Amino acid sequence: MKIDIFNLKMDEEKRNILVKEKSRYYQGVKNTASSSNVVKLMNDLFDLKNLAEERTYLIGMNNMFKSLGFFEISHGTPVQAYLGIREMMIRSLLVGAQKIIIIHNHPSGQVEPSLFDLKITIADR
């Protein structure tokens, strides 16, 4: 499967544009419809399990779960990484995603969500 990794830049009029940082062919996981496959894919591509700071990534996909682009949304501290709806939506729309997956690592290896994780993902009622 071809993996395209994008970043956002601004054009002369200060509008967001997609810039492809790199492409590579990946022979591992073929199906991003399962969470265990996504974990393996992200560890293979970005070595998430060995990073010292939390990071948040977005995979934009078409309706058949084919990846359209991979984005780093945030690069945080050892205990938290910011997740903004604006950052997710801009990237999703620019790549033409119909589905998205948000991926986030914990350098501590702890799989339970932190208080910060819960606060940022649970909407006010």
Buried (B, 14 or more C-beta within 10 A) or exposed (E): BEBBBBEEEEEEEEEEEBEEEEEEEEEEBEEBEEEEBBBEBBBBBBEBEEBEBBBBBBBBBEEEBBBBBBBBBBEBEEEBBBBEEEBBEBBBEBBEBEBBBEBBBBBEEEEEBBEBBEEBEEEEE
